[in-house]
């Protein structure tokens, strides 16, 4: 079963297969940069994450670290904010055109019924 939702110009979709849900969202940050999020979710927790888009995150290898840190994290706003803030503080990563809050909003936008706002 596939559900597609159009919200505030952001696109998100969900597909369930054997208890795993594949989630995706395209989120436009206020500065116009696109964050594309693809998640595999099981039982309300992120199993795996892939983030791409037309933004820059330096150093370059920091995006892979963020994706790894997201594994097994509940798909809930409070937990995501704490993790993303800890990631940016701990790695000294810098987003060009995107903020830590944009990452949280993009991830939450992948949840069915969420817009990321």
RAURFEN-V926818 format. One line per field, one symbol per residue. psi: psi as a letter, one per 40 degrees, with the letter a starting at -180 (. if undefined). burial: b if it has 9 or more other C-alpha atoms within 8 Angstrom, else e. A space follows every 50 residues. Layout:
# RAURFEN-V926818
psi: ???
burial: ???
This chain:
# RAURFEN-V926818
psi: hhhhhhhfeihiiihhhfeihhiiihhhideeihhhhhihhhfeihdiih haafihhiideddddddddehfhigiddddddddddddddefihhheiid dddddddddehheiee.
burial: eeeebebeebbbbbbbeeebbbbbbbbbbeeebbbbbbbbbbeebbbbbe beeebbbbeeebbeebbbbbbebbbeeebbbebbbebbeeeebebbbbeb ebbbbbbbbbbbebbbe
